[in-house]
Amino acid sequence: MNQEKLRKYIEGTLSSTEKKDIVHWINESKEHMQEYMSMRRLYDLLIWNEDSVKAKSKLSTKRDFVVEVLKIAAVVIFVFSLTYYLFIPNDLISQKQTIYVPAGQRARITLIDGTEVWLNAKSSLTFPSQFTSDNREVHLNGEGYFKVTPNKEKPFRVVTSKYNIKVLGTEFNVLAYDNTSIFETALIKGAVDIESNGNRLISLKPETKVILSKDGLKVLSIKHHNYFLWKDGIISFENENLEALMKKLELYYDIKIQIKSQKISTKRFTGKFRTKDGVEHVLRVLQLSIDFIYEKDEQNNIITIR
């Protein structure tokens, strides 16, 4: 669904006919309902944030702020600041919130404890509006970059479908989409423990990462930091074969990519692209260094490379 049209539906600025089309689309599937609810929550959070911003300075109107932020690829959300509580009913304070980032976008969130989280495309984060007295726990499906506020008495945990990450205060990246076999945690600063069923499996040191391979968890060194540029809207790859690169683009742009030529699937590439330029821009640039053609099936959302 066109994000601009969905936003206008939430704002109530569409015509009666357009509203009926959106309602029909929402009721078509659970996936459509999830996309709508995610946009609805995001819109509400941005409105709450605007109330907080107004309490400090008169920069813009609420509607102008929401429209402008939803237009840009990097959605910045400052959630649950001290002022936030002035605008949220008491019965909502203990509720959990889930933010879903659509394909081709990313989001930045500041939690109640000051922890900063960047979410990559097609990622979701579930978190409470207020942490408990002895624990700070969030649930991640996708990719997130965390700068955790230190608190020795209250550990921070990132729960994924595969393993959990326990930290006291540190900076790290987690890659763990539920619908894939991929799991990776890269530690930039501090220390983290990789856990399963409450048991510590691995303790990471700075500049190391753990990946899930066919033989289990494996610890490797971080060779470069370009990979983490995704939080700045840049797709970076270093000596990756075409097949691996296409898998990454599938996640970021919510599209199926088929490679029909075995000869080119193992070709390796190094480079950087801006996420907002789109998947076809990436393919056109790659065509400059390797001979292939591609076809896009708009109806089935599939790109075929030959």
C-alpha positions as a Markdown table, in Angstrom:
| # | Residue | x | y | z |
|---|---|---|---|---|
| 1 | Met | 0.0 | 0.0 | 0.0 |
| 2 | Asn | 1.2 | 3.5 | -0.8 |
| 3 | Gln | 2.5 | 4.9 | 2.5 |
| 4 | Glu | 1.3 | 8.5 | 1.7 |
| 5 | Lys | -2.2 | 7.3 | 1.0 |
| 6 | Leu | -2.3 | 5.2 | 4.2 |
| 7 | Arg | -1.1 | 8.2 | 6.2 |
| 8 | Lys | -3.8 | 10.4 | 4.7 |
| 9 | Tyr | -6.4 | 7.8 | 5.6 |
| 10 | Ile | -5.2 | 7.8 | 9.3 |
| 11 | Glu | -5.4 | 11.6 | 9.2 |
| 12 | Gly | -8.9 | 11.5 | 7.8 |
| 13 | Thr | -8.1 | 13.5 | 4.7 |
| 14 | Leu | -9.2 | 11.0 | 2.0 |
| 15 | Ser | -12.4 | 11.1 | 0.0 |
| 16 | Ser | -15.2 | 8.6 | 0.8 |
| 17 | Thr | -14.3 | 6.4 | -2.2 |
| 18 | Glu | -10.6 | 6.4 | -1.3 |
| 19 | Lys | -11.5 | 5.5 | 2.3 |
| 20 | Lys | -13.6 | 2.5 | 1.1 |
| 21 | Asp | -10.6 | 1.3 | -0.9 |
| 22 | Ile | -8.3 | 1.5 | 2.1 |
| 23 | Val | -10.8 | -0.3 | 4.3 |
| 24 | His | -11.1 | -3.1 | 1.7 |
| 25 | Trp | -7.3 | -3.3 | 1.5 |
| 26 | Ile | -6.9 | -3.5 | 5.3 |
| 27 | Asn | -9.4 | -6.4 | 5.5 |
| 28 | Glu | -7.8 | -8.4 | 2.7 |
| 29 | Ser | -5.2 | -10.0 | 5.0 |
| 30 | Lys | -3.5 | -10.1 | 8.4 |
| 31 | Glu | -0.4 | -8.7 | 6.8 |
| 32 | His | -2.3 | -5.6 | 5.6 |
| 33 | Met | -3.9 | -5.2 | 9.0 |
| 34 | Gln | -0.4 | -5.4 | 10.6 |
| 35 | Glu | 0.9 | -2.7 | 8.2 |
| 36 | Tyr | -2.0 | -0.4 | 9.0 |
| 37 | Met | -1.7 | -0.9 | 12.8 |
| 38 | Ser | 2.1 | -0.3 | 12.6 |
| 39 | Met | 1.5 | 3.0 | 10.8 |
| 40 | Arg | -1.3 | 3.9 | 13.2 |
| 41 | Arg | 1.0 | 3.4 | 16.2 |
| 42 | Leu | 3.8 | 5.2 | 14.5 |
| 43 | Tyr | 1.5 | 8.2 | 13.8 |
| 44 | Asp | 0.3 | 8.2 | 17.4 |
| 45 | Leu | 3.8 | 8.1 | 18.8 |
| 46 | Leu | 4.8 | 11.0 | 16.5 |
| 47 | Ile | 1.9 | 13.0 | 17.7 |
| 48 | Trp | 2.8 | 12.3 | 21.4 |
| 49 | Asn | 6.4 | 13.3 | 20.6 |
| 50 | Glu | 5.2 | 16.6 | 19.0 |
| 51 | Asp | 3.4 | 17.4 | 22.3 |
| 52 | Ser | 6.7 | 16.9 | 24.1 |
| 53 | Val | 8.6 | 19.1 | 21.6 |
| 54 | Lys | 6.0 | 21.8 | 21.9 |
| 55 | Ala | 6.5 | 21.9 | 25.7 |
| 56 | Lys | 10.2 | 22.8 | 25.0 |
| 57 | Ser | 9.9 | 25.1 | 21.9 |
| 58 | Lys | 7.4 | 26.2 | 19.3 |
| 59 | Leu | 9.0 | 24.9 | 16.2 |
| 60 | Ser | 6.1 | 23.8 | 14.1 |
| 61 | Thr | 2.4 | 22.7 | 14.1 |
| 62 | Lys | 1.5 | 19.2 | 15.1 |
| 63 | Arg | 0.3 | 18.3 | 11.6 |
| 64 | Asp | 3.3 | 19.8 | 9.8 |
| 65 | Phe | 5.7 | 17.9 | 12.0 |
| 66 | Val | 3.9 | 14.6 | 11.4 |
| 67 | Val | 3.7 | 15.1 | 7.7 |
| 68 | Glu | 7.4 | 16.0 | 7.4 |
| 69 | Val | 8.7 | 13.2 | 9.5 |
| 70 | Leu | 6.6 | 10.5 | 7.7 |
| 71 | Lys | 8.0 | 11.7 | 4.3 |
| 72 | Ile | 11.7 | 11.1 | 5.1 |
| 73 | Ala | 13.3 | 7.6 | 4.9 |
| 74 | Ala | 14.9 | 7.9 | 8.4 |
| 75 | Val | 12.0 | 8.3 | 10.8 |
| 76 | Val | 13.3 | 9.6 | 14.1 |
| 77 | Ile | 11.1 | 8.9 | 17.1 |
| 78 | Phe | 11.9 | 10.2 | 20.5 |
| 79 | Val | 9.5 | 8.1 | 22.6 |
| 80 | Phe | 8.7 | 8.2 | 26.3 |
| 81 | Ser | 10.6 | 11.3 | 27.4 |
| 82 | Leu | 9.8 | 12.8 | 30.8 |
| 83 | Thr | 7.3 | 15.2 | 29.3 |
| 84 | Tyr | 5.6 | 12.3 | 27.5 |
| 85 | Tyr | 3.9 | 11.3 | 30.8 |
| 86 | Leu | 2.1 | 14.6 | 30.8 |
| 87 | Phe | 0.2 | 13.6 | 27.7 |
| 88 | Ile | -0.5 | 9.8 | 28.2 |
| 89 | Pro | -3.3 | 8.5 | 30.4 |
| 90 | Asn | -2.1 | 6.6 | 33.5 |
| 91 | Asp | -3.7 | 3.3 | 32.3 |
| 92 | Leu | -1.5 | 3.3 | 29.2 |
| 93 | Ile | 1.8 | 3.7 | 31.0 |
| 94 | Ser | 2.3 | -0.1 | 31.6 |
| 95 | Gln | 1.3 | -1.1 | 28.1 |
| 96 | Lys | 3.8 | -2.5 | 25.5 |
| 97 | Gln | 4.4 | -0.8 | 22.2 |
| 98 | Thr | 5.4 | -2.3 | 18.9 |
| 99 | Ile | 7.1 | -0.3 | 16.2 |
| 100 | Tyr | 7.3 | -1.9 | 12.7 |
| 101 | Val | 9.6 | -0.3 | 10.1 |
| 102 | Pro | 8.4 | -0.8 | 6.5 |
| 103 | Ala | 10.7 | -2.0 | 3.7 |
| 104 | Gly | 13.2 | 0.7 | 2.5 |
| 105 | Gln | 13.0 | 2.7 | 5.7 |
| 106 | Arg | 14.6 | 2.8 | 9.1 |
| 107 | Ala | 13.7 | 4.3 | 12.5 |
| 108 | Arg | 15.5 | 5.7 | 15.5 |
| 109 | Ile | 13.9 | 5.3 | 19.0 |
| 110 | Thr | 14.9 | 6.6 | 22.4 |
| 111 | Leu | 13.5 | 4.4 | 25.2 |
| 112 | Ile | 12.5 | 5.6 | 28.7 |
| 113 | Asp | 15.9 | 4.8 | 30.2 |
| 114 | Gly | 17.7 | 6.8 | 27.5 |
| 115 | Thr | 18.8 | 3.7 | 25.5 |
| 116 | Glu | 18.9 | 4.5 | 21.7 |
| 117 | Val | 17.8 | 2.0 | 19.2 |
| 118 | Trp | 18.1 | 2.1 | 15.4 |
| 119 | Leu | 15.8 | -0.3 | 13.5 |
| 120 | Asn | 16.5 | -1.5 | 10.0 |
| 121 | Ala | 14.0 | -2.1 | 7.2 |
| 122 | Lys | 11.3 | -4.8 | 7.9 |
| 123 | Ser | 12.2 | -4.8 | 11.6 |
| 124 | Ser | 10.0 | -4.6 | 14.6 |
| 125 | Leu | 10.7 | -3.8 | 18.3 |
| 126 | Thr | 8.3 | -4.4 | 21.2 |
| 127 | Phe | 9.1 | -2.6 | 24.4 |
| 128 | Pro | 7.2 | -1.5 | 27.5 |
| 129 | Ser | 6.4 | 2.1 | 28.2 |
| 130 | Gln | 8.0 | 1.6 | 31.6 |
| 131 | Phe | 10.7 | -0.9 | 32.6 |
| 132 | Thr | 10.3 | -3.1 | 35.7 |
| 133 | Ser | 12.4 | -2.5 | 38.9 |
| 134 | Asp | 14.9 | -5.2 | 38.1 |
| 135 | Asn | 14.9 | -5.7 | 34.3 |
| 136 | Arg | 14.9 | -3.9 | 31.0 |
| 137 | Glu | 13.7 | -6.2 | 28.2 |
| 138 | Val | 12.8 | -5.6 | 24.6 |
| 139 | His | 11.8 | -8.0 | 21.8 |
| 140 | Leu | 13.4 | -7.7 | 18.4 |
| 141 | Asn | 12.5 | -9.2 | 15.0 |
| 142 | Gly | 14.9 | -8.0 | 12.4 |
| 143 | Glu | 18.0 | -5.8 | 12.7 |
| 144 | Gly | 18.7 | -3.3 | 15.4 |
| 145 | Tyr | 21.7 | -1.2 | 16.5 |
| 146 | Phe | 21.6 | -0.5 | 20.3 |
| 147 | Lys | 23.4 | 2.1 | 22.5 |
| 148 | Val | 22.3 | 0.9 | 26.0 |
| 149 | Thr | 22.3 | 3.3 | 28.9 |
| 150 | Pro | 24.4 | 1.7 | 31.7 |
| 151 | Asn | 22.6 | 0.4 | 34.8 |
| 152 | Lys | 24.4 | -2.3 | 36.9 |
| 153 | Glu | 21.2 | -3.0 | 39.0 |
| 154 | Lys | 19.0 | -3.4 | 35.9 |
| 155 | Pro | 20.4 | -5.5 | 33.0 |
| 156 | Phe | 19.1 | -4.8 | 29.5 |
| 157 | Arg | 18.0 | -7.8 | 27.4 |
| 158 | Val | 17.3 | -8.1 | 23.7 |
| 159 | Val | 15.0 | -11.1 | 23.1 |
| 160 | Thr | 15.0 | -12.7 | 19.6 |
| 161 | Ser | 13.5 | -15.9 | 18.3 |
| 162 | Lys | 16.9 | -17.6 | 18.4 |
| 163 | Tyr | 19.0 | -16.3 | 21.3 |
| 164 | Asn | 18.9 | -13.5 | 23.8 |
| 165 | Ile | 21.5 | -10.8 | 24.4 |
| 166 | Lys | 22.2 | -9.6 | 27.9 |
| 167 | Val | 24.0 | -6.3 | 28.5 |
| 168 | Leu | 24.7 | -3.8 | 31.3 |
| 169 | Gly | 25.6 | -0.8 | 29.1 |
| 170 | Thr | 27.2 | -1.1 | 25.7 |
| 171 | Glu | 26.9 | -0.6 | 21.9 |
| 172 | Phe | 26.1 | -3.5 | 19.6 |
| 173 | Asn | 24.3 | -4.6 | 16.5 |
| 174 | Val | 21.8 | -7.5 | 16.3 |
| 175 | Leu | 20.6 | -9.2 | 13.2 |
| 176 | Ala | 17.8 | -11.8 | 13.8 |
| 177 | Tyr | 14.8 | -11.9 | 11.4 |
| 178 | Asp | 12.2 | -14.5 | 12.6 |
| 179 | Asn | 11.6 | -15.9 | 9.1 |
| 180 | Thr | 15.3 | -16.6 | 8.4 |
| 181 | Ser | 18.1 | -18.8 | 9.9 |
| 182 | Ile | 20.3 | -15.7 | 10.3 |
| 183 | Phe | 21.5 | -14.7 | 13.8 |
| 184 | Glu | 24.4 | -12.3 | 14.4 |
| 185 | Thr | 25.5 | -10.0 | 17.2 |
| 186 | Ala | 28.4 | -7.6 | 16.7 |
| 187 | Leu | 29.8 | -5.9 | 19.7 |
| 188 | Ile | 31.3 | -2.4 | 19.2 |
| 189 | Lys | 31.8 | -1.3 | 22.9 |
| 190 | Gly | 31.4 | -2.9 | 26.3 |
| 191 | Ala | 30.4 | -6.5 | 26.9 |
| 192 | Val | 27.4 | -8.7 | 26.1 |
| 193 | Asp | 26.4 | -12.3 | 26.9 |
| 194 | Ile | 24.6 | -14.5 | 24.4 |
| 195 | Glu | 22.0 | -16.6 | 26.2 |
| 196 | Ser | 19.6 | -19.5 | 25.6 |
| 197 | Asn | 17.0 | -20.5 | 28.1 |
| 198 | Gly | 18.6 | -18.3 | 30.7 |
| 199 | Asn | 22.1 | -20.0 | 30.3 |
| 200 | Arg | 25.1 | -18.0 | 29.2 |
| 201 | Leu | 26.6 | -19.5 | 26.0 |
| 202 | Ile | 29.2 | -16.9 | 24.9 |
| 203 | Ser | 30.6 | -13.7 | 26.3 |
| 204 | Leu | 31.7 | -11.2 | 23.6 |
| 205 | Lys | 34.6 | -8.8 | 23.7 |
| 206 | Pro | 34.7 | -5.5 | 21.8 |
| 207 | Glu | 35.3 | -5.7 | 18.1 |
| 208 | Thr | 34.1 | -9.2 | 17.9 |
| 209 | Lys | 30.8 | -10.8 | 16.6 |
| 210 | Val | 29.0 | -14.1 | 16.9 |
| 211 | Ile | 27.2 | -15.7 | 14.0 |
| 212 | Leu | 25.0 | -18.7 | 13.7 |
| 213 | Ser | 26.5 | -21.2 | 11.2 |
| 214 | Lys | 25.5 | -24.7 | 10.3 |
| 215 | Asp | 27.9 | -25.9 | 13.0 |
| 216 | Gly | 26.5 | -23.6 | 15.7 |
| 217 | Leu | 27.6 | -20.3 | 17.1 |
| 218 | Lys | 31.0 | -19.0 | 16.0 |
| 219 | Val | 32.9 | -16.0 | 17.2 |
| 220 | Leu | 34.7 | -13.8 | 14.6 |
| 221 | Ser | 36.5 | -10.5 | 14.6 |
| 222 | Ile | 34.8 | -7.4 | 13.1 |
| 223 | Lys | 36.9 | -6.5 | 10.0 |
| 224 | His | 35.3 | -3.2 | 9.2 |
| 225 | His | 32.4 | -1.0 | 10.4 |
| 226 | Asn | 30.9 | -0.1 | 7.0 |
| 227 | Tyr | 28.3 | -2.8 | 7.6 |
| 228 | Phe | 26.7 | -0.7 | 10.4 |
| 229 | Leu | 26.2 | 2.2 | 8.0 |
| 230 | Trp | 22.7 | 0.9 | 7.4 |
| 231 | Lys | 21.6 | 3.0 | 10.4 |
| 232 | Asp | 22.6 | 6.1 | 8.4 |
| 233 | Gly | 20.6 | 4.9 | 5.3 |
| 234 | Ile | 23.5 | 3.2 | 3.5 |
| 235 | Ile | 23.7 | -0.4 | 2.3 |
| 236 | Ser | 27.3 | -1.5 | 2.5 |
| 237 | Phe | 28.8 | -4.8 | 1.3 |
| 238 | Glu | 32.3 | -6.1 | 1.3 |
| 239 | Asn | 33.4 | -8.9 | -1.1 |
| 240 | Glu | 29.9 | -10.4 | -1.0 |
| 241 | Asn | 28.7 | -12.7 | -3.8 |
| 242 | Leu | 25.7 | -11.7 | -5.8 |
| 243 | Glu | 23.4 | -14.3 | -4.2 |
| 244 | Ala | 24.2 | -13.1 | -0.7 |
| 245 | Leu | 23.7 | -9.5 | -1.8 |
| 246 | Met | 20.3 | -10.2 | -3.3 |
| 247 | Lys | 19.2 | -11.9 | -0.1 |
| 248 | Lys | 20.0 | -8.6 | 1.7 |
| 249 | Leu | 18.1 | -6.6 | -0.8 |
| 250 | Glu | 15.1 | -8.9 | -0.4 |
| 251 | Leu | 15.0 | -8.1 | 3.3 |
| 252 | Tyr | 15.4 | -4.4 | 2.9 |
| 253 | Tyr | 12.9 | -3.9 | 0.0 |
| 254 | Asp | 10.4 | -6.7 | 0.7 |
| 255 | Ile | 10.7 | -8.2 | -2.8 |
| 256 | Lys | 11.6 | -11.7 | -4.1 |
| 257 | Ile | 14.8 | -11.8 | -6.3 |
| 258 | Gln | 15.5 | -14.9 | -8.4 |
| 259 | Ile | 18.9 | -15.5 | -10.0 |
| 260 | Lys | 18.6 | -17.7 | -13.0 |
| 261 | Ser | 22.3 | -17.6 | -14.0 |
| 262 | Gln | 24.7 | -19.8 | -11.9 |
| 263 | Lys | 27.6 | -18.2 | -13.7 |
| 264 | Ile | 27.0 | -14.8 | -12.1 |
| 265 | Ser | 25.6 | -15.9 | -8.7 |
| 266 | Thr | 29.1 | -16.4 | -7.3 |
| 267 | Lys | 30.5 | -13.0 | -8.6 |
| 268 | Arg | 31.7 | -10.9 | -5.7 |
| 269 | Phe | 31.1 | -7.2 | -5.1 |
| 270 | Thr | 32.2 | -4.4 | -2.8 |
| 271 | Gly | 30.3 | -1.1 | -2.6 |
| 272 | Lys | 27.8 | 1.2 | -0.9 |
| 273 | Phe | 24.3 | 2.4 | -1.9 |
| 274 | Arg | 21.7 | 4.7 | -0.3 |
| 275 | Thr | 18.7 | 2.7 | 0.8 |
| 276 | Lys | 16.3 | 5.4 | -0.5 |
| 277 | Asp | 17.6 | 5.0 | -4.1 |
| 278 | Gly | 15.7 | 1.7 | -4.4 |
| 279 | Val | 16.5 | -1.8 | -5.4 |
| 280 | Glu | 16.5 | -1.1 | -9.2 |
| 281 | His | 19.1 | 1.6 | -8.8 |
| 282 | Val | 21.4 | -1.0 | -7.1 |
| 283 | Leu | 20.8 | -3.5 | -10.0 |
| 284 | Arg | 21.5 | -0.9 | -12.7 |
| 285 | Val | 24.8 | 0.0 | -11.0 |
| 286 | Leu | 25.8 | -3.6 | -10.7 |
| 287 | Gln | 25.1 | -4.0 | -14.4 |
| 288 | Leu | 28.0 | -1.7 | -15.1 |
| 289 | Ser | 30.5 | -4.3 | -13.8 |
| 290 | Ile | 28.8 | -7.6 | -14.7 |
| 291 | Asp | 26.7 | -8.6 | -17.8 |
| 292 | Phe | 23.1 | -9.5 | -16.8 |
| 293 | Ile | 19.6 | -8.4 | -17.4 |
| 294 | Tyr | 16.6 | -8.3 | -15.0 |
| 295 | Glu | 12.9 | -8.3 | -15.3 |
| 296 | Lys | 10.4 | -7.1 | -12.7 |
| 297 | Asp | 7.0 | -8.7 | -12.2 |
| 298 | Glu | 5.1 | -5.9 | -10.5 |
| 299 | Gln | 2.0 | -8.1 | -9.9 |
| 300 | Asn | 3.9 | -10.8 | -8.1 |
| 301 | Asn | 6.6 | -8.5 | -6.6 |
| 302 | Ile | 9.5 | -10.6 | -8.1 |
| 303 | Ile | 12.7 | -9.6 | -9.9 |
| 304 | Thr | 14.3 | -12.2 | -12.1 |
| 305 | Ile | 18.0 | -11.9 | -13.0 |
| 306 | Arg | 19.3 | -13.7 | -16.1 |
